[in-house]
């Protein structure tokens, strides 16, 4: 496998697209996840050829913790990347992508004050600046920048098919209170399945696995979240990992990174 990493990376978004254009993309819905506690889907939008899904997990204080999942192709590019770069909350990203007049999921509305506070500002809803589609590559040499380094502990690992696993921060014990990005892109691998798991250290639940997500050549999946909570009076974060399997031959990437602050 090939590994590339930089301590600081000025990326608009670290979770990226496959490098083959115009190829078929597998369905965006995941196979059934194992029974147990999981983030639930609270809203899904289609924008610029990509499917953007908003996920909610109950926090330790009863308030929702929000994550974003994106599924698309390099050919069409990412509608989310330019919005993430603006430091918007999940609610603000939803409103930027949704048709005018669309009501936002209540979970996003409830989470807005905490998500805005994580960005160091008040909870007033901000309007996104226009953001075009960004077609980006998993190769860090061609990642777009916004003029400042937004991500650190970035890793982009290329696998020649087979099984792969990658932890955000590099090791299973990494515990992050701020925003993370992680995902996969498929250059040319056959029968690729992507999955992820998280361990919210402010709970006793341990590692919570996702279902599996089929990913066709030329496609990508990306996840963004910033989950933290207090346990015994101490702020605790969450650990994350992303995994994939594929037939031998071809190649795919697993990509992980931590944002300097907030969404």
ABEGO torsion letter per residue (X at the ends): XBBBBBABBBBABABBBBABBGBBBBBABBBBBBBEBBBBBABBBBBGGBBBBBBBBBBAAGBBBBBBBBBBBAAAEBAAAAAAAAGBBAAAAAAAABBBGBBBBAAAAAAAAAAAAAAGBBABBBBBBBBBBBBBBABAAABBBAGBBABBGBBBBBBBEEBBBBBBGGBAABBBABBBBBEBBBAABBGBBBBBBBBBAABAAEBBBBBBBBBBBGBBBBBBBBBBBBBGGBBBBBBBBBBBBBBBEEBBBBBBBBBABEX
